[in-house]
């Protein structure tokens, strides 16, 4: 892997590296590629691909409102309120 390839990969990856870090980045890329080569050696014949690491089904609940209509209690903590809403100071003239 040469310096030009490292710069192209970092550009495509939206990574910003300084010119003095190109060599160390190249070394890191080589380590990553060698690790990927090690993964290629693993025999995965007969193994189904995972859709999720969690094979349990998530229990779904009914979508219903369990708490609400408490605007008066919520607004009781507001420093300023008007017409049943939070009021904030004007910030744009």
N, C-alpha and C positions, 0 to 999 in steps of 0.2 A: 504494500500500500504506500503510495507516494503522497507528498504534500498536497498536490492538486486534488487528489481523491478525497483527502480529509477535508479540505476546504469545501468541496462540492457537497459532501455528506452533511457537514455542519450547516451549510446554507439551506439545503433541502429540509433539514430537521429544525430549522429556525433556532439553531444554537449559535451563540456569539462566543467566539474564542479569540484571544489575543494571539498575535503572531508568535510570541514566545511560548505559547502553550500548544502549538500544533504538534510538536513531536510527542509530548506526553499524551495528547488526545489520540494520536495515531497508535500508540502503544495500547491504550484502552480499547480502541476499536479492534485491534488484532486479538486482544484477550476475549472480547465479546464474540468475534467470529469463530475463534477456536472453541468456545463453549457451545456455540450453535452446532459446530461440526460434531462435538461429543453427543449432543442430543440426537443428531441424525443416526447415530449408531444404535440407539435404543430400538429394540424390536417391539413394534406396536401392532403386530398382526393379531387379529381376533379381538381387539380391544375397541369398544364403541367410543366414539368421541363424546366428550362431556358437553352438555348444554349449559350446565351450571355445576359449580363445585358442591352446591347444596342440593342433593337429590330429594329432599323432603318437600312435600307439598306445603305451601303456605296456607294456613287456615284463613279463609276470608270471612269477614263479618258483614252484616247488613250495613249499608250506608244510610245511617239515620242520625239526625241531630240529637245529641245526648245532653248538650248544655248550650244554652243560649238565652236570648231575651233578657240579658243582664246589663243592658247599656247604662242604666242608672247607677249600678254598682261599679262598673268600669269607669264611668265618667266622674264618679265621686273622687277619684284620685287625680283627676286632671287639674292642672293649675288654671287653665282657661277652657271654657266650653261655651258653645252657642248653638241653639236649636237642636240639641241632642247630639252634637258632634264635637270632636276636639277642635279647639281654636288655637291657631299658631300666629305669632307676629308676622306681619308682612315683611318679606325679605327682598322683594323686587319692586322697584319703583316704576 
